Amino acid sequence: MFGLALKALDVTTMRRLSERVNVIPVIAKADTTCKDELSNQIQIYQFPTDDETVRAINTELNRLVPYAIVGSTDFVKKENGKMVRARRYPWGIVEVENEEHCDFVKLREAVLRTNVDSLRERTHKVLYENYRRSRLRAMKVGDGDTGPKMMEAFAEKQREFHEEMAQKEKEMRDNFIARVSMKEEEMKRREELNNMRAKEIAENFDDEMKRLETQIHNLMEEKVKLEAKAGKKIRK
């Protein structure tokens, strides 16, 4: 289906996010997505299967990824009288908590019940630790180094941060000044345009008044001539 497939940007974003957080792919509005959309392979969080107590459950949960989710805030009354959270369509309903319709129940089970501790542990021991080490490498500081070298690296980072903030502040100030200047120029152009229009209207008004005065003067002269001509006829 055109427009539904994962874009390259989506895949890249998920890969970058997986370095910072536990990524569990979810397909929203799964009732409008074809099954082919579920076949995209990407490096994502895998629920642990080393513990025998959750091995079977997590194996099934990993198989379902990415989870096809349908959400709704509405409750619908079924034919048997039971109220369920669902989305209504002309052809029927899609139930949020019906495992035959979507994977919402499985996702809830995976994240909030079965694997909440393992998610928290992986965030702390893997994701955070990898991030911490990468930052230390960027600062050219060895893991566990708390001596002068660490203080020098910290001071250097702090200096770079202040320089970056100062540069951003300058850019924001320059951008603000430029926008104000553009606005002032625009207002000035509008004022000049309004003045030109006002002057044009005033000139047109003066020209019209002069034309009317000329017409009135001509009419008065014509009236005087007609009255004089009429007076001569009466005397005869």
N, C-alpha and C positions, 0 to 999 in steps of 0.2 A: 504494500500500500504506500503510495507516494506521500512523503512528508512525515511518516511515522518512524522511520529507521533512525537509529542513533547516529548523530552527526559526529564528525571527527573531533569537533570541539567538546562534545559531551564526553567522549572517551578520554580525551586528554585531561579534561577537568577532573574526572573521576580518578584517573591515575595520580594526578597531583594531590588530590584530597586524601588519597589512601596513605600518603606519607605523613599525614597529620592527624587523621581520625579514622575510626573503624567505618568502612564503607559497606553498607548493606543496600544494594540496588533495589529500588521500588519503582514499579511501573504504575503511574497514576492513571485513573480512568481506564482500567484494564478491560472494561467491557467494550471499549472502542478500539482496542489494539489487537492486531492479528497475532497468532501463535508464533509466526516467524520472528517477531520482535524479541522473543525470549531466548533466541539462540546466540546472541552476541556474547563472545567470550572476553572477559576482562579480569585483571587481577583485583580480587576483592577479598573481604574478610571471610574466612572459613571458620565455621563453628567447630570447636575442638572435638576430636573423636578419640582421644587417648584415654579418657575416663570411661570405663565400662558402663557406669550407671547412666550415662547420657549418649553413649556411642550410637545406638540405634536411632534415637531421636534426632541427634545432630546430623547423622548421615542423611536422613530424610530431609532435614531442613536445608542442608547444603545442596541437595539435589534440586530443590524448588527455586533456588536463586536464579534470576531476579524475581522477587515476589510481585505478583500481579494484584494490585490493590484497588478496591472500589470503596469510596467513602460516601457518607450521606449523613445529614443531620435530621432527616425525616423518618418518621415511623409509619409503616404501612400495615394495614390489617389483612392477614391472609384469609383464605377461604375457610380454614379451620378456626378462625377467630383469634389467632395468636398475633400479637403486635411484634413486628420485627423492624430493625433499622435497615432501610433499603432505598434504592432509587427506582422510581416508577417510569415505565415506558409504555407506549401503546400496545406492545406485544407481551408485556408482563412486567415482572420486577426482578431486580438484581439485589440479593441480600448481602449485606456487609459481612455478617458472621456465618454465612453458609460456605463451607469449605468446597462445595461443588461449584460455587460461583466465583470465589476469589480466595486469595491467600492471607487475608487479614488476620484470621485466627492463628494461623501458623506463625506469622510475623510477630504477633503479640506474645505467643508462647516462646518464640526464640529469643526475643530481646528482653522482655520483662520478667520472665520466669526461669527458663532453663539456663540462659547464658549471661545473665546480668553481671555476675562476678567475673567471668572470664573476659567479658568486654572491658570491664573496669581495669582488670589486671593487665590486659594487653595494652590498653591506653597508657598505663603508667610505666610498665616494664619494657615495652617495645617502642611504641610511637614516641613517647616523651623522651626516652633514653636515646633513640636515634636522632631526634631533633637536638637534644642537648649536645651530643657528640659532634654533630655537624656544625653547630654554632661554635663549639670550641675549636674545631679544625679551621673554621673561617677566621677565628681570632688568632690562629697559630699558637694555641695553648694546648699542652698535653692534658689528658684526662687525669684529674686528681691534683693538678698543679695549683697550689694556693699561695705560692710565694710571690716575690716581686714581679715575676713575669706576668702573673695573672693580674696584678694591680696595674702594670703598664698597659696590658691589653685592654683592661677595663677603662683606663683613662683615655686610651686611644679611641675606643668605641664611643665613649661619652663625648669626646671632642668631635668625632665624625657626626654623631647624632645632633649636637648643637649646631654644627655647620650646616647640616641638612635642613634642620628646622629654620635656621636663619635664611637659607636660600629659598625655602618654600614660603617663608613669611615675606621675603622680598618679592618673589614671583606673584604672590597674592596681592601685595600692595601695588605692584606695578600694573597688574591686571585690573585692580579696582580703579586706579587712577586713569588707565586707558579707557575703561568703560564709562567713567564719569566724563572724561573728555569727549568721548563719542556722543554721549547723551547731550552734553552742552552744545556741541556742534550741531546736532540734530535740532535741538530747541532753537538755536540761533537761526538755522536755515528756515525753520517753520515761522519764526518771528519775522524774518525778512520777507518770506512769501506772503504772510498775512499783511504786512505793511504795504507790499506791492499791490495786493488785491484791494486793500482799503484805499490806496492812492488812485488806483484805476477806477474804483467805484465813485470816488469823489470827483474825479475828472469827468467821468461820464455824466454824473449828476449836474456838474457845472455846465457842460456842453448842452445838456437837455434843457436846463433853465434858460440859457442864452437863446436856444432855438425857440422856446416858448415865448420869451420876451420879444423876440423878433417878430413872431407870428402875431402876438398881441398888438405890437406897434403898427404892423402893416394893416391889421384889421381896423385899428382906430383911425388910421389915415384914410382907409377906404370908407369908413363910416362918415368921416368929416366931408369927404368928397360927395358922397351920396346925399347927405343932408344939404350941402350947398347947392347941388343940382336940383334937389326937390324944392328949395326956397325960390330959385329963379323961376321955376314953372308956376308956382303959386302967384308971384307978382305979375306975371303975364296974364 
